[in-house]
């Protein structure tokens, strides 16, 4: 498992994986939509992004570090697991 040094690099690699595998793209889009902040359309930058404190909590509970950046494979596997197990 290769660690990624920055969030932009993480998003780039995740996007490339989604381009190559359309099923992964669908799973990731559903995952991102489920993590969005409530009323995201009322606050700049008007993007459906998750709240920072929520993401820090998720990283802490998963990796023991609020500043952790997950591996691309971890996120893809979680998105697939979510679809297969929860039917989402």
Buried (B, 14 or more C-beta within 10 A) or exposed (E): EEEBEEEEEBEEBBEEBBEEEEEBBEBBEEBBEEEBBEEBEEEEEEEEBBEEEEBBEBBEEEBEEBEBBBBBEEBBEBBBEBBEEEEE
